[in-house]
Amino acid sequence: MATPHIEAKKEEVAKIVIMPGDPLRAKFIAKHYLTEVKQFNQVRNMLGFTGFYKGKRISVIGSGMGIPSMAIYSYELFKFYDVQKIIRIGSCGAITKDITLATKILVEASYSDSSYSYVQNGSRENFISSSLSLTNIIADKALEKGLKLIRGNIYTTDVFYKDSKEDFKLLSNYKCLASEMETFALFHNAHLFNREAACLLTVINYLDTKEEIDPIEREQYLIESIELVLEALL
C-alpha cells in the first residue's frame, strides 16, 4: 500500500518508528545502528529504512520541518501502515536561560497556537500530551544509563522567523521550556488513532540571545539521544 508520500508496502514498515527531522539523519541511524536494513522510501528524498536493533524490528524515517510535514508522515504511518509507536528525536530552542544548552528535554506535552488540530478534525485542543507509558520507558532508560534529562512541556510553532516578540507570558502559563516546530502534530495524530508517541529534544540555542552550541557538539548530543531511544525500545 503506497501513499502520495510513502512508497512502501505495508509490511515493509515496522510497528515502531523513530523520526528525526532530517532524512539524512534517518539514513545515519539506519547505517550505524540497524542490521538487515532495507530502504522503504525515497519519495521527495524523505528517506525511510527498516532494520533490526539487537533483534528488535524498527523503522526510521525523516519527518521534515514544521507541523504540516510531520502531520502528513505521522498520519500516513499511523493510518495506512498501522504503526503503533512513533518517537521524535530532534532539537529545540530554550525559552528561558534557566535551561542550559545541550539539555535533553523529554516532552510531556506540547502547546501550540497552530490551527492544525481544528482544521484536521475540528478539535480546539491546543495542549496535547505525549503517551505516558512510552515517555516513562525512555525516562527509566535514561536513569539506568546515567543520562540527565528534564521532563516538561514545549511550544510547537508554525513560524521559525518571527518579527513579533514571543508571548512569553502565555508560554509560561503552559510551563513551556523550549520551542520547536513538529511535536504538536505528532501528538495530535497519535491521539487521533489511539497510538503512542513520545519526543526527546536537545536544547541547541536560546531564543532571545541566539547563543547556540557548536554543530559538531550538536551531532554528539544527537547520537546520545538516538542510542537512548533505541535502548529504551528494547
Secondary structure per residue as TSV (DSSP state, phi and psi in degrees):
chain	resnum	aa	ss	phi	psi
A	1	M	-	360.0	114.2
A	2	A	-	-101.9	153.0
A	3	T	-	-115.4	176.7
A	4	P	S	-63.0	-15.6
A	5	H	S	-122.4	-15.8
A	6	I	-	-129.4	123.1
A	7	E	-	-93.9	2.9
A	8	A	-	-74.3	154.8
A	9	K	-	-77.4	154.8
A	10	K	G	-55.5	-42.2
A	11	E	G	-72.4	-9.3
A	12	E	G	-83.7	-9.1
A	13	V	S	-110.0	129.5
A	14	A	-	-71.5	165.8
A	15	K	S	-76.6	-15.1
A	16	I	E	-117.3	129.2
A	17	V	E	-129.2	133.4
A	18	I	E	-101.0	133.2
A	19	M	E	-126.7	98.1
A	20	P	E	-79.4	166.1
A	21	G	S	-72.4	-42.9
A	22	D	S	-85.7	124.3
A	23	P	H	-61.8	-26.2
A	24	L	H	-70.7	-26.2
A	25	R	H	-72.4	-34.0
A	26	A	H	-61.5	-42.4
A	27	K	H	-63.4	-40.1
A	28	F	H	-60.6	-46.1
A	29	I	H	-61.0	-46.6
A	30	A	H	-61.1	-43.4
A	31	K	H	-68.8	-40.4
A	32	H	H	-97.0	-16.3
A	33	Y	H	-125.8	-21.3
A	34	L	-	-105.1	152.3
A	35	T	E	-114.4	163.6
A	36	E	E	51.4	45.1
A	37	V	E	-75.4	135.0
A	38	K	E	-129.1	129.8
A	39	Q	E	-79.2	130.2
A	40	F	E	-112.2	-9.7
A	41	N	E	-149.6	138.3
A	42	Q	-	-141.7	8.4
A	43	V	G	-57.9	131.2
A	44	R	G	55.2	22.1
A	45	N	G	60.8	21.4
A	46	M	-	-86.9	85.8
A	47	L	-	-70.1	135.5
A	48	G	E	-134.0	141.6
A	49	F	E	-139.7	151.9
A	50	T	E	-128.0	137.7
A	51	G	E	-161.7	-160.6
A	52	F	E	-124.8	135.5
A	53	Y	E	-115.9	108.3
A	54	K	T	51.3	41.6
A	55	G	T	89.2	-8.4
A	56	K	E	-93.2	125.4
A	57	R	E	-78.8	122.6
A	58	I	E	-138.1	143.2
A	59	S	E	-110.6	155.0
A	60	V	E	-140.8	134.7
A	61	I	E	-151.9	146.4
A	62	G	-	-69.0	155.5
A	63	S	-	-102.3	-17.0
A	64	G	-	77.5	-176.7
A	65	M	S	-103.8	135.2
A	66	G	S	94.6	161.1
A	67	I	H	-56.2	-48.5
A	68	P	H	-58.2	-41.5
A	69	S	H	-68.9	-49.5
A	70	M	H	-57.7	-39.6
A	71	A	H	-61.2	-44.4
A	72	I	H	-62.7	-52.4
A	73	Y	H	-69.8	-42.9
A	74	S	H	-68.3	-36.8
A	75	Y	H	-61.2	-48.3
A	76	E	H	-65.5	-38.0
A	77	L	H	-64.9	-44.2
A	78	F	H	-67.8	-48.5
A	79	K	H	-78.8	-47.2
A	80	F	H	-98.2	-20.8
A	81	Y	S	-113.1	4.2
A	82	D	-	55.6	33.4
A	83	V	-	-67.1	138.7
A	84	Q	-	-100.1	-30.2
A	85	K	E	-139.2	134.1
A	86	I	E	-129.0	129.7
A	87	I	E	-117.4	118.8
A	88	R	E	-85.9	133.4
A	89	I	E	-116.9	124.0
A	90	G	E	-159.8	-162.8
A	91	S	E	-127.0	166.4
A	92	C	E	-155.1	166.5
A	93	G	E	-110.3	129.5
A	94	A	E	-70.9	137.5
A	95	I	S	-81.4	-29.9
A	96	T	S	-126.0	148.6
A	97	K	T	-79.0	2.7
A	98	D	T	-67.1	-17.7
A	99	I	S	-104.1	127.2
A	100	T	-	-79.9	153.2
A	101	L	T	-60.1	146.6
A	102	A	T	79.5	-0.1
A	103	T	-	-62.8	139.0
A	104	K	E	-94.3	129.6
A	105	I	E	-111.8	118.1
A	106	L	E	-91.1	111.9
A	107	V	E	-75.6	127.5
A	108	E	E	-93.8	-33.4
A	109	A	E	-159.8	156.4
A	110	S	E	-122.0	129.0
A	111	Y	E	-99.6	140.8
A	112	S	E	-147.1	147.1
A	113	D	-	-97.8	14.1
A	114	S	-	-69.8	153.6
A	115	S	S	-90.7	7.2
A	116	Y	H	-54.7	-51.9
A	117	S	H	-64.3	-37.5
A	118	Y	H	-68.1	-44.7
A	119	V	H	-69.1	-35.4
A	120	Q	H	-69.4	-47.7
A	121	N	H	-146.8	19.7
A	122	G	S	82.1	4.7
A	123	S	-	-75.7	135.0
A	124	R	-	-99.2	9.8
A	125	E	-	-68.9	129.2
A	126	N	-	-121.2	12.4
A	127	F	E	-141.0	107.2
A	128	I	E	-124.4	134.7
A	129	S	E	-89.5	158.5
A	130	S	-	-77.0	177.7
A	131	S	-	-83.1	117.3
A	132	L	H	-60.2	-44.3
A	133	S	H	-63.6	-43.4
A	134	L	H	-68.1	-40.5
A	135	T	H	-63.0	-40.7
A	136	N	H	-64.7	-36.2
A	137	I	H	-62.7	-43.0
A	138	I	H	-66.2	-41.6
A	139	A	H	-62.7	-42.6
A	140	D	H	-64.4	-39.4
A	141	K	H	-68.3	-37.5
A	142	A	H	-61.9	-42.2
A	143	L	H	-62.7	-43.2
A	144	E	H	-62.2	-37.8
A	145	K	H	-87.5	-4.4
A	146	G	T	75.2	22.9
A	147	L	-	-91.8	131.4
A	148	K	-	-85.6	134.8
A	149	L	-	-149.8	164.4
A	150	I	E	-120.9	149.2
A	151	R	E	-104.4	136.9
A	152	G	E	-179.7	-173.1
A	153	N	E	-99.1	153.2
A	154	I	E	-131.2	164.1
A	155	Y	E	-105.3	123.6
A	156	T	E	-103.2	121.6
A	157	T	-	-117.3	153.8
A	158	D	S	-83.6	-16.9
A	159	V	-	-119.2	119.4
A	160	F	S	-82.8	-46.4
A	161	Y	S	-98.9	100.8
A	162	K	-	-100.5	130.0
A	163	D	S	-85.8	-24.1
A	164	S	S	-94.2	159.9
A	165	K	-	-74.0	147.2
A	166	E	-	-62.5	144.6
A	167	D	-	-84.0	80.1
A	168	F	H	-65.5	-26.6
A	169	K	H	-64.2	-43.5
A	170	L	H	-63.4	-44.1
A	171	L	H	-63.8	-35.8
A	172	S	H	-68.2	-28.7
A	173	N	H	-62.3	-32.0
A	174	Y	T	-95.4	5.5
A	175	K	T	56.8	42.1
A	176	C	E	-76.5	131.4
A	177	L	E	-92.4	-31.4
A	178	A	E	-155.0	172.1
A	179	S	E	-124.0	141.9
A	180	E	E	-154.5	-166.1
A	181	M	S	-133.3	8.2
A	182	E	S	-129.9	-29.7
A	183	T	H	-63.9	-37.1
A	184	F	H	-55.9	-42.8
A	185	A	H	-65.3	-41.4
A	186	L	H	-61.1	-48.1
A	187	F	H	-65.2	-39.3
A	188	H	H	-60.0	-47.6
A	189	N	H	-66.3	-35.2
A	190	A	H	-62.8	-43.4
A	191	H	H	-63.8	-39.8
A	192	L	H	-58.8	-40.0
A	193	F	H	-104.4	7.7
A	194	N	T	57.0	46.6
A	195	R	-	-115.3	-177.5
A	196	E	E	-107.8	141.3
A	197	A	E	-146.0	143.7
A	198	A	E	-143.2	166.1
A	199	C	E	-148.3	130.4
A	200	L	E	-121.8	118.3
A	201	L	E	-117.3	151.3
A	202	T	E	-114.3	130.4
A	203	V	E	-74.5	116.4
A	204	I	E	-109.1	-12.8
A	205	N	E	-160.6	169.1
A	206	Y	E	-102.3	135.9
A	207	L	T	-69.0	-31.8
A	208	D	T	-82.9	-44.9
A	209	T	T	-95.0	-13.7
A	210	K	-	68.0	6.1
A	211	E	-	-60.1	138.4
A	212	E	B	-145.6	164.0
A	213	I	-	-84.9	157.0
A	214	D	-	-62.8	140.6
A	215	P	H	-55.7	-36.1
A	216	I	H	-67.0	-42.6
A	217	E	H	-63.0	-39.3
A	218	R	H	-56.0	-42.4
A	219	E	H	-64.6	-37.0
A	220	Q	H	-65.0	-42.2
A	221	Y	H	-67.3	-33.2
A	222	L	H	-64.2	-41.8
A	223	I	H	-60.3	-41.4
A	224	E	H	-58.6	-42.7
A	225	S	H	-66.3	-42.4
A	226	I	H	-59.2	-48.3
A	227	E	H	-67.0	-36.0
A	228	L	H	-63.1	-48.1
A	229	V	H	-65.4	-42.7
A	230	L	H	-59.3	-44.8
A	231	E	H	-65.4	-38.3
A	232	A	H	-64.1	-32.9
A	233	L	T	-73.3	-12.5
A	234	L	-	-73.2	360.0
